[in-house]
């Protein structure tokens, strides 16, 4: 009976640990390059997802949960990934360009106001 208890305990330990893989797929509109670079916040890991006809898919090795950047050229965004995630993402690079320009313009206005004070 004791052996069954230990066997059950060990099985439950391994069953609760998700695989350190994140499956990611999606669609990108108005891509700048034919690949998406996925890198960790600490830049200790970097993966490339190929874009074919506006679609991409792949499996990433994510050992620890954390922030990751998805970039197409110099445009991209960040997201939180953890082992076992399954993501389907749709994004438009033109929209990311517009938002980047808006942020830069707002920062410029704030700096001008601060310099007049």
Secondary structure as UniProt FT lines:
FT   HELIX           2..16
FT   STRAND          21..29
FT   STRAND          35..40
FT   TURN            41..42
FT   STRAND          46..52
FT   TURN            53..54
FT   STRAND          55..61
FT   STRAND          66..72
FT   TURN            73..74
FT   STRAND          75..81
FT   TURN            83..84
FT   STRAND          86..92
FT   HELIX           93..116
//
